[in-house]
């Protein structure tokens, strides 16, 4: 099973959601709720939950060849299913992890696997796919656990 490359649009949405940024906000705009990227990165690095897929034992399974996988809900173009998501076969994956994600705007745009370095997965939640409200109306969440992205929600 191959891994899915995350489209740049998804990564941009995830980054904006992570830092609370807005494309029209400049560095001189001061908002008491805003977090600078410089402040967000060190704080988030200290909150890392896992360092590698080996730390995800409560959220993954192993196939008959002892390869770790996570079952994720998938949706694209109105077609829904689920699939096993594996780490890539090529190269080392000592700092890689598995997660599921959902991107939506009123309804599901895409759901799939998110296979990436653990530092890129650090905003993912355990067994729950939820996102803070976005001023752009596009929401992204990621999570750890089999089919955890099947149901998704906005945080209250």
C-alpha positions in Angstrom: 0.0 0.0 0.0 1.4 3.4 -1.0 1.2 6.5 1.2 -0.7 9.5 0.1 1.1 12.8 -0.5 -0.6 15.6 1.4 -1.5 18.4 -1.1 0.1 21.8 -0.4 -3.3 23.3 0.2 -3.9 20.9 3.1 -0.6 21.7 4.6 -1.2 25.5 4.3 -4.6 25.2 6.0 -3.1 23.1 8.7 -0.3 25.6 9.3 -2.7 28.5 9.4 -4.9 26.7 11.9 -1.9 25.8 14.0 -0.5 29.3 14.4 -3.9 31.1 14.3 -2.7 33.1 11.3 -4.6 34.9 8.7 -3.3 35.7 5.2 -4.3 39.4 5.5 -2.8 40.0 8.9 0.5 41.8 9.0 3.1 41.7 11.7 2.1 45.1 13.1 -1.4 43.9 13.9 -1.6 43.2 17.6 -4.3 40.9 18.9 -4.3 39.6 22.4 -5.3 36.2 21.2 -2.7 36.0 18.4 0.4 33.8 18.8 3.5 34.6 16.9 5.2 31.8 15.0 8.3 32.2 17.1 6.2 31.7 20.3 4.1 28.9 18.9 6.9 26.6 17.7 8.9 26.2 20.9 5.7 25.8 22.9 4.3 23.2 20.5 7.6 21.3 20.4 7.4 20.8 24.1 4.0 19.2 23.7 5.1 16.4 21.3 3.3 13.2 22.2 5.3 10.7 20.2 8.8 10.6 18.7 8.2 7.7 16.3 5.6 5.2 15.2 6.9 2.9 17.9 5.5 5.3 20.5 2.0 4.9 18.9 1.4 1.3 20.0 -2.0 2.2 21.5 -3.2 3.7 18.2 -1.8 1.3 15.5 -2.0 -2.3 14.6 0.5 -4.6 13.0 -0.2 -6.7 9.8 0.9 -10.2 9.1 4.4 -8.9 8.1 4.7 -7.0 11.4 4.4 -3.7 9.6 2.6 -0.9 11.6 -0.5 0.5 10.1 -3.5 2.8 11.0 -6.9 2.4 9.5 -8.2 5.7 8.2 -11.5 6.8 6.8 -11.1 8.1 3.2 -13.3 10.3 1.2 -12.8 12.2 -2.0 -15.3 13.3 -4.6 -18.2 12.0 -2.5 -16.8 8.4 -2.4 -16.2 7.1 1.2 -14.2 4.1 2.3 -11.4 3.2 4.7 -7.9 1.9 4.1 -4.8 0.8 5.9 -2.1 3.5 6.0 1.5 2.4 6.2 4.9 4.1 6.6 6.7 4.4 3.2 8.9 1.4 2.3 11.7 3.6 1.0 14.2 5.1 3.4 14.5 5.3 7.1 11.4 6.2 9.1 12.8 6.5 12.7 10.9 9.8 13.2 7.9 9.1 11.1 4.3 8.6 12.3 0.9 7.7 11.2 -2.3 9.8 11.5 -5.6 10.3 9.8 -7.0 13.7 8.7 -10.1 15.5 7.5 -10.4 18.7 5.6 -13.9 20.2 5.3 -15.8 23.3 4.4 -19.5 22.7 5.5 -19.1 19.2 4.1 -16.1 16.8 3.7 -13.6 17.8 1.1 -11.1 15.1 1.7 -10.2 12.5 4.3 -7.2 10.3 4.2 -3.9 9.2 5.8 -1.3 11.6 7.0 2.1 9.9 7.0 4.8 12.4 8.0 7.5 13.2 10.5 6.1 13.2 14.1 6.9 16.9 14.4 4.4 17.6 11.6 1.8 15.4 13.4 2.1 17.1 16.8 -1.2 19.0 16.6 -3.1 15.7 16.0 -5.4 14.6 18.8 -5.8 11.1 20.2 -8.9 9.2 18.8 -10.7 12.5 18.1 -10.7 14.7 15.0 -11.6 18.3 16.0 -10.6 21.7 14.9 -10.9 25.3 16.1 -13.3 27.5 14.1 -11.6 29.1 11.2 -12.4 32.6 9.9 -11.9 31.3 6.3 -14.4 28.5 6.9 -12.0 25.8 5.9 -11.2 23.4 8.7 -8.5 20.8 9.2 -8.1 18.2 11.9 -5.9 15.1 12.3 -5.9 12.3 14.8 -4.3 9.1 16.0 -6.4 5.9 16.1 -8.2 3.6 13.7 -10.8 5.5 11.7 -10.6 8.4 14.2 -11.3 10.8 11.3 -14.6 9.2 10.4 -16.4 11.7 12.7 -15.1 15.2 12.9 -16.2 18.4 14.6 -15.5 22.0 15.5 -14.3 22.6 19.0 -16.6 24.5 21.2 
